[in-house]
């Protein structure tokens, strides 16, 4: 089959299948009805076999499980008619019910595999959302479908179990469909066809259960069209070329709580109290236990969901704070973090009576290095240098990128001699055969942070003038750095040796 025919096959299947489903309401209850009905169901299974062969999805086992579930439903349809026409029994339950219920198992297995393949990791938010939806609608199913079946005295014990098992299986399937819809992954044509198939099937099951309770179901009832359309949509999803992308893992990203999703969760959470009001208004027997348990479960699930959102916001805030306090190239603290930390350490040193030293260091001939090897090499030098220096510092010390290739080091509880020794060890470990010049100043207790840094900067300038590749201590008697008071000298020095990276 050529590519064009492959692209058209799903449309032909969808159009012909939909047209074929419509006459089921007028075909007499006969073997013609059975053949017509089951042929549409088997065509969906055949479409999966053809679609997998043509499109070659990465995870074929998912489609095999889904097709197996549909095939068991078709077998159940055939056995149902055999009981009625050949064996002349309409007893409930029958072997047909066994195949119907068995069909939910591979269908659920296929959906679980599909969800796991699409999920980028532990998508806890989507799992909670799907559980909220399934809990709310499951409560409706219990009140209107399961409980009436459980209290139906006309049924045997096995009959009651089977009658409850149908809506229970639908609730399980609903939870998986909800998880598929709210989870990550592409929402392409094949996804919409598959989701539509499962949704129409669930709608048909609910409609049948309501009609069966009212003893109003007939073979020519329009509800049969929903199951046939579910078969048709399922086959079209398998034939569409985009089915190969359904199992692709989605990129990891935070799940947003959109207005549509919040409205849905709110509506589902209100199911229990509205049920309680409706039953109280009608003065019927109020199922307080089920509604109370459902209300508690929904409330707790929504609280857990909101707690997850709060944690997500807190984590994002922490990440933003980390980005605001760190240099994006080297990963060390930035100028903002330095300006915030220095006054704190000065206050701590004043109260504790301990020494405090600061150092300014500047990589020598960095402009020449950039011109010779390129700016990318210059960036690599800065990253490698900061990594080497950081490994030699104490946890209480702070290394910050002060600007360009200039860095500042904060050394609490260090005397001037100790600080010079520490910074000199950093100089020796500068990678790629490069060097730096540095100035170190010891805080004398009554100067401002700007004055302290200015003295270290003055010593750095003297180290540069003395030939570079050395660490010089600042003179405690020095006033504010004349370097900062002479813009012309600063410009000359920057042009010669201190370009931005």
N, C-alpha and C positions, 0 to 999 in steps of 0.2 A: 504494500500500500504506500503510495507516494506521500510526500509531505502535505500537499494540498488536500488530498483525501483524508489524511490523518487529522488535519485541522477542521475538516467539515464533519467528520464522523460523529462527534459529540452533539453537533446541532441536529443532524438527522435523527440520532437516537432520542434526543429531547423532544423534537417535534412529533415524530411518529409515535413515540411512547405516550406523549400527552394526548394525542388524538385517539390512540387505542384505548386509553383509560376511560374516556368519557362514556362510551356505550355500555359500560358494565352495569349501569343503573337500569337498562332496558332489556338486557339479555335475560331470557327465562332461566330459572334455577334448574340447570341441567348439566350434562357433561360438557356441552358447549361452553357454558359459563365457567366450569372448572378449567377447561383447556385454555380458554381466553385469559383467565385470571393468572394461572400459573405460568403461561407463556411469557407474560409481561415480567413476572418475578424472575424467571430463569434468564430472560434477556439481560437483566441487570447483572446477574452473576457472570454471564458470558461476556458482558461489556468489561468487567473487571479483568478477566483473563486476556482479552484483546488489548485493553488499555495498558496493562502491565507489560505485555510483550512489545507493544509499540513504543511506549514512553520510557521504559526501563528505569523506574524510580530507584533511588538508593536503598530504601528499605521496603522491599517487596512483601516481607512478612506481614507488615501492617495491613496491606490490601488483602492478603490471603485471609487474615482473621476477619476482616470486615465482610468479605465475600462469603466466608463460612457461616457467619451469622445470618446473612440474607438467605443463603441456601436452606438453612434449618427452618426459617420462616416459611419458605415455599413448600418444604416437605410437610410442615404443620398444616398449611392450607389444603394440601392434597389429602392428608389423613382426615382432616375435618370433613371433607366431602365424602370420603370413603365411609366414614362412620354413618353419615346421614343417608347415603344412597345405596350402598352395598350392604353394610352390616345392620342398617336400619336401627341405629342407636343414636340417641342424642344425649347420652348420659354425660354429666360433668362431674369430675374431670375425665379426660380420655387421653389416649396416647398423643393426640394432636397437641394437647396442652404441654406435654413433656417436651416436644420439639419446639414449640413456641418459646417456652421459658429457657430451654437450652440455647436458643439463638441469641439471647442477651449476653451470654458469657463470652463467645468469641468477638461479638460486637464491642463489648466493653474492653476486652483485651486489645483489640486493634486501636481503639481510641486512646487507651493508656499509653501504648507504644508511640502513637502519633504525638501525643502531648509531651512525652519525655523527649522525643527527638527534636521537637520545636523549641523546648524551653532552654534558655541560656544557662540555667542553674536552678537554684532553689527559689522559685517565684512564689514566695510566701503570700504576698499580697493577692495575687490572682487566685491562689488556693482558698484563701479566706473569703474572697468575694464569691467564688463559685459555691462554697459551702453555705454562705448566707442565702444565696438564691435557692439552692436545693433544700435548705431547711424550711424556708418560708413556703415554697410550693409543696414541699413534702408534708407540711402541716395541713394544707388544703386537701392533699390526697388522702391523708389519714381521716380527716373529719368526714369527707364526702364519699370516699371510695373504700378505704381499708376497714374502718370501723363498722360500716354497714355490712360488709362481707363477713367480718369476724363475728357479728351477732345474728347472722342469717340462720335461723333454725332449720330452714328447709335444706340446707347443705350438710353433707357429712363433714367429719373433722378434716379429712383430706381435701374435700372440696373447699372448705374455708381457707385452708392453708394455700391452696392454689389460687383462690380468688384474691387473697391478700398479696401473694407473690407477684402477680401482674403489676399492680400499681407500685409495689416496692421496687421491682426491676426498672420500671419507668423512672422512678425517682433517682435510682443509681445512674441510669443513662442520662437523665437530665443534669445531674451533677457533673458528669464528664463533658456533656455538650457545653454547659456553662463554663467549665474550666477551659475548654477549647476556645470558646468565643472571647473570654476576657484575658486569655493568656497571650504570650508573645508569639511572633511568627507572622508570615505573610497572610494577607486576606485577599487572595487572588480569586479568579473565576472558579477554579476547582474547589477552593475552600468554601466559597459561598454555595456552590452546588451541594457539597457534602453536608454543610451545616443545614441547608434547606431541607435535604433529605431526612436528616435525623429529627429536625423540628417538626416536619409534616407527619412523620411517623408517630412521634409523641402526641401530637394533636389528635391523630386518628385513634390512638389507644385511649386517650381521655374521653373522646366522643363515644367510642364503643362502650366504655365502662358506664357512662351515664345512660346510654340507651339500654344497655343490658339490665341495669337496675330498674329501669322503667318497663322492661320487657317489651321494648319497641324496636329491637334490632331485626332486620330482615336482610337476606342476601343482596337484594337490590337497593339497599339503603345507600344514600350518597356518601356515607362515611367510608365506604370501600374505596372510593376514588382517592382518598388521602393516602392509603397504603400503597396503591398502585403508583401514584405520583412520587412517593418516597423511593420506590424501586427505580423509577425512571431517572430521577435526579441523581441517585446513587450511581447508576451506570454512566450518566453523562459526566459526572465528576471524575470517574476513572478513565474515561476516554479523552478528557481534555489534557492538552500537553502541559498545562501548568501544574498538574498533579505531582510532578517530580519535585516542585519547590515546596510542597506541603511539609516534607520532613526535614527541611533545612533548618539548622539551629539559628535562632534569632540572636542578634547581638545583645549583649548585656547592657541594660539601661534601666534607670528608675522608672517604675510604672506610675503614671500620673493618674490621679483620681479626677477624671473628667466630670463635667456636670451631668452628662448622660448616665455615667456609671453611678454617680452619687444619687441621682434621682431613682434609678432602678433599685439600689440597695435600700433607699429610704422606703420605697413602695413595698418592697418585700418585707422589710422589718415591721411594717404596719399591718401585715396580714393577721397576725395573732390578735392584737387588740380589736381589729374590725370584726374578726370572727366572733370574739367574745360579745361584742356589742350586738351583732346580728342575731346570735342565738339568744341573748337575753331579751332582745326586742320581740323575737318571735315566741318567747316563753317555751321554747323547746328544751329538751334535756341538754344542759350545758356540759360539754366535755372539758371540765375545768382542768383536769390533770394534764391532758394533752396540750391544751392551749397554754397553760401555765409553763409547762416544760419548754414548749416552742418559744414562748416569749423570752424566757431566761436564756435559751440557747442563742436566739437572735441578738439579744441585747449584748451578751458576752462576746459574740463574734464581731459585732460592730465596734465594741470597745477595743478588742484586740486589733482590729483593722485600723482604728484611729491611732492606737498606740504605735503601730508600725509606721504610720505616716509621720507621727511626731519624731520617732527615732530617725527616720530618713531625713527630716528637716534638720535635726540636730547634727547628724553626720555631715550633711552638706555644709552646714554653718561651720563645723570644725574644719572641713576641708578648705573652705574659703579663708578661714583665719590662718590656716597653715600657709596657704598661698600668699596671703598678705604679709606674713612675717619671714618669708624665705625667698632667697634669690632664685629665679627660675632656671638659670644656667648651672650654677654650682650646687644648689641645694642647701647652702649655708644660710645663716641669718642675713637679712638685708639691712639697709640703713635705718629703716623704720624700727625694726626689732632692736637694733643697737641703741637708737635714741631712747627707746623705752626701757631698756635693761640697765644702761649705765647709771641713771639717777637712782634706781632701786638698789644697785650694788653700792653706790656711794653712801646711801642712807644706812644700809646694813653695816658697812665698814665703820661708819661713825658710831653707831650704837654698840657694836661689838669691840671697837678699838683695834681692829685688824687692818693690815695694810691692803692697798688696792693699787694695781698697776694696769696701765693700758699701753698698747703698742700699735703703731701704724706701720705697715710694711707695704712696699711697692716693688713689683717685679721689675728687674733691671732690663733695659733695652727691649721692652715689650713691643715697641713700634717696629724695631728692626726684625724681631721674630715674626710679627704679622706680615711684614713686607716680604720676608724671605719664604715663609711657608704657607701664608694665606690665613684668612680670618678663621676658617674652620679649625686649623691647627692651633690658632690662638685660643679658641674656645676649649679645645681639648686640654691645652696646657693649664688653663684656669681650673677646669674640673679635676684634673689629675693632681694639681698642686693642693687644692683645698682638701681633697680626700687624704692626701699624705699628711698634711698639717693636722687635720682633725684627729687622725689616729694617735698623734703624739700629745694631744691636749687632755686635760682632766674633764670630767663630766661637769664640773662647776665653771669651767672656762667657757668663753664665747668667742667664736670666730665668725666675723661678719664681713660681707663684701661692702666696702665703704664707697666704692665708685670705680668703674673701669677695672684696672688691674691693681687697685689699691684695696687693702684689707685692714681691718681693725681686729685686735685681740684684747679681750677683757680677761684679766688675771686676778681674781679675788684671792686674798690671803697670801699674796706674793710680795716679797720685798723687791727692791729695785734690782739687786744682784740676781735673785732667783728669776725674775721676769726676763732679764737680759739673757740668762742662760737658757731659759725655755724657748725664747724666740730664736736664739742662735741655733738651737737644735732643729727648729723648723726650717731655717735657712739652709742647713746642710742637706735636708731631705727634700728640697725642691726638685721635682722631676725634670726630665728631658735636658739635663745639664744646664739648667737655668739657675739664676740667683735672684736675690732680692735685697733691698736696703730697708732698714727699719730704724724707727726711733721709739724709745720706751720712756714713759714718764710715770713717776710714783706720785699718787695723789697726796698732797700735804694737808688736807683736811678743811681748808677754808676757801678753796677756789671752786668755781663753777665747773660743770662738765665741759663747757666749751673751752674754758681756759686750760683744763687738763689735757684735752685732745690737741689744743693748739701747741702746747709744749712738746707733746709727742711728735707732732707734725714738724716742728722746728728741728728736732733731733733727726728726723727722717731726712729733711732737706740737707742738713750737715753731712749725713752719711752719703748722700748722693754726690755732694760736692767733694767729698774726701776720696772718691774713687769707686763708690758703690760696693755691693756684695759685703755688707757689714751691718752690725747692729750697734747703735750708739745710745747711751742713756741721756735723758734730758737733764739739764741743769735746773735744780729746784728753784734757783733765783731768777730764772728767766721769766719775763712777763709774757704777755700775749705775743704770739708768733708774728714777726714782721713779714713773714711770707704771706700771711693772709691780708696784710695791710698793703702789699705791693702787687696789684693785679698784673703789671707788666712782667714781673719776675715769674709769677705763676703761669702766665701764658707761654713764656719762653720755655719753662720747664715742661709744661704739658706738651708743647710741640716737639720737644726733643726726646721725651721719654715716656709720656703718660697719655697715649691715645685711648679712647674707649674701645672695649672689646666688641 
